């Protein structure tokens, strides 16, 4: 519906909007289409659990990260966040799942930012069929006593202070586990967070 009405807006007001307004409309349409693709892919991903192994393909995690950043374009731009990355490994898996995984972790880093501009760095490597990743930020951090519980469903440490349903990290855990890996965090309040996860079936370059 967002796509349809935004396209109608562009058509009906063609020639009456300046270039900036037209650019904003294009951003809205492109973002909604990417979200539709992502949601459709995720729905299929959950519904075809028994076929996951057979349907896995070679996934370049650099491309998955790039697509996640496109989906987060507005949040990154408005927050002034800097998202950097090293060269990431290639794995055999589900591209949609990897996009969602990076998107959730980076989105959280932006949401739970401190007074400084968000700085997020993604790194990864593969060894003996296992890919290891780190997503590190300079945000508000997590008290050490809560680091083991934040991956629970609907677990929210900050109440209504920050928007969200409290399922983002539980989805991350599920996506990682479906790829035969595990996810954990190292953090302390006020000192940023370092989310780490592994994915099996890494492809050695």
QUIUR-V144594 format. One record per pair of residues at least 12 apart in sequence whose C-alpha atoms are under 10 Angstrom apart, sorted by the first residue. I is the first residue (numbers start at 1). GAP is how many residues later the second one is. Records with the same first field share a line. If there is no record, write none. Layout:
I->GAP + GAP
//
This chain:
1->31
2->26 + 27 + 29 + 30 + 31
3->22 + 23 + 25 + 26 + 27 + 28 + 29 + 30 + 33
4->25 + 28
5->24
6->19 + 20 + 22 + 23 + 26
7->18 + 19 + 21 + 22
9->13 + 16
10->12 + 15 + 16 + 19
27->46 + 47
28->46
30->40 + 41
31->39 + 40 + 41 + 42 + 43
32->39
33->38
34->33 + 34 + 36 + 37
35->36
37->59
38->30 + 33 + 57 + 58 + 59 + 61 + 62
39->57 + 61
40->56
41->53 + 54 + 55 + 56
42->52 + 53 + 54 + 55 + 58
44->52
45->49 + 51 + 52 + 130
46->51 + 129
49->129
52->41 + 42 + 126 + 127
53->39 + 40 + 41 + 125 + 126
54->39
55->37 + 38 + 39
56->35 + 36 + 37 + 38 + 39 + 123
57->34 + 35 + 36 + 37 + 38
58->32 + 33 + 34 + 35 + 36 + 37 + 143 + 144 + 145
59->30 + 31 + 32 + 33 + 34 + 35 + 36 + 37 + 39 + 143 + 144
60->28 + 29 + 30 + 31 + 32 + 33 + 35 + 38 + 143
61->26 + 27 + 28 + 29 + 30 + 32 + 34 + 37 + 38 + 41 + 63
62->23 + 24 + 25 + 26 + 27 + 28 + 37 + 60 + 62
63->25 + 27 + 32 + 35 + 36
64->24 + 30 + 31 + 32 + 33 + 34 + 35 + 36 + 37 + 38 + 39
65->20 + 23 + 30 + 33 + 34 + 35 + 36 + 37 + 38 + 41 + 57
66->19 + 33 + 36 + 37
67->28 + 29 + 31 + 32 + 33 + 35 + 36
68->28 + 30 + 31 + 32 + 33 + 34 + 35 + 36 + 37 + 38 + 39
69->14 + 30 + 33 + 34 + 37 + 38
70->33
71->28 + 29 + 32 + 36
72->31 + 32 + 34 + 35 + 38
75->31 + 32 + 35 + 36
76->30 + 31 + 34 + 42
78->32
79->31 + 32 + 34 + 37 + 38 + 39
80->30 + 36 + 37 + 38 + 39
81->25 + 28 + 29 + 32 + 35 + 36 + 37 + 38 + 39
82->28 + 35 + 36 + 37 + 38 + 39 + 55
83->23 + 27 + 35 + 36 + 37 + 38 + 39 + 52 + 53 + 54
84->35 + 36 + 37 + 38 + 39 + 51
85->35 + 36 + 37 + 38 + 39 + 49 + 50
86->35 + 36 + 37 + 38 + 39
87->35 + 36 + 37 + 38
88->34 + 35 + 36 + 37 + 38 + 43 + 44 + 45
89->34 + 35 + 36 + 37 + 38 + 41 + 42 + 43 + 44 + 113 + 114 + 115 + 116
90->34 + 35 + 36 + 41 + 111 + 112 + 113 + 114 + 115
91->35 + 38 + 39 + 40 + 88 + 108 + 109 + 110 + 111 + 112 + 113
92->37 + 87 + 107 + 108 + 109 + 110 + 111
93->85 + 86 + 106 + 107 + 108 + 109
94->81 + 84 + 85
97->74 + 75 + 77 + 78 + 79 + 81 + 82
98->74 + 77 + 78 + 81
100->68 + 71 + 72 + 75
101->67 + 68 + 70 + 71 + 72 + 73 + 74 + 75
102->20 + 33 + 70
103->65 + 69
104->63 + 64 + 65 + 67 + 68
105->15 + 30 + 31 + 32 + 63 + 64 + 67 + 90
106->12 + 13 + 14 + 15 + 16 + 29 + 30 + 31
107->61
108->29 + 31 + 56 + 60 + 61
109->26 + 27 + 28 + 29 + 30 + 31 + 32 + 83 + 84 + 85 + 86
110->27 + 28 + 29
111->28 + 29 + 51 + 52 + 53
112->25 + 26 + 27 + 28 + 29 + 30 + 46 + 50 + 80 + 81
113->24 + 25 + 26 + 27 + 28 + 77 + 79
114->23 + 24 + 25 + 26 + 27 + 76 + 77 + 78
115->23 + 24 + 25
116->22 + 23 + 24
117->21 + 22
118->19 + 20 + 21 + 74
119->17 + 18 + 19 + 20 + 73
120->15 + 16 + 17 + 18 + 19 + 72 + 73 + 74
121->13 + 14 + 15 + 16 + 17 + 73
122->12 + 13 + 14 + 15 + 72 + 73 + 74
123->12 + 13 + 73
124->72 + 73 + 74
125->73 + 77 + 79
126->72 + 73 + 74 + 75 + 76 + 77 + 78 + 79
127->73 + 74 + 75 + 76 + 77
128->72 + 73 + 74 + 75 + 76
129->70 + 71 + 72 + 73 + 74 + 75
130->50 + 51 + 68 + 69 + 70 + 71 + 72 + 73 + 74
131->50 + 66 + 67 + 68 + 69 + 70 + 71 + 72 + 73
132->49 + 50 + 51 + 64 + 65 + 66 + 67 + 68 + 70
133->50 + 62 + 63 + 64 + 65 + 66
134->49 + 50 + 51 + 60 + 61 + 62 + 63 + 64
135->50 + 58 + 59 + 60 + 61 + 62
136->49 + 50 + 51 + 56 + 57 + 58 + 59 + 60
137->50 + 54 + 55 + 56 + 57 + 58
138->52 + 53 + 54 + 55 + 56
139->48 + 50 + 51 + 52 + 53 + 54 + 55
140->47 + 48 + 49 + 50 + 51 + 52 + 53
141->45 + 46 + 47 + 48 + 49 + 50 + 51 + 52 + 53
142->15 + 43 + 44 + 45 + 46 + 47 + 48 + 49 + 50 + 51 + 52
143->14 + 43 + 44 + 45 + 46 + 47 + 48 + 50
144->41 + 42 + 43 + 44 + 45
145->42 + 43
146->39 + 41 + 42 + 43
147->37 + 38 + 39 + 40 + 41 + 46
148->36 + 37 + 38
149->21 + 35
150->16 + 17 + 18 + 19 + 20 + 34 + 35
151->15 + 16 + 17 + 18 + 19 + 20 + 21 + 22 + 23 + 32 + 33 + 34
152->14 + 15 + 16 + 17 + 18 + 19 + 21
153->12 + 13 + 14 + 15 + 16 + 17 + 18 + 20
154->12 + 13 + 14 + 15 + 16
155->12 + 13 + 14 + 15
169->14
172->25
173->24
175->24
176->21 + 22 + 23 + 24
177->20 + 21 + 22 + 23
178->21 + 22
179->19 + 20 + 21 + 22
180->18 + 19 + 20 + 21
181->16 + 17 + 18 + 19 + 20
182->14 + 15 + 16 + 17 + 18
183->12 + 13 + 14 + 15 + 16
184->12 + 13 + 14
185->12
//
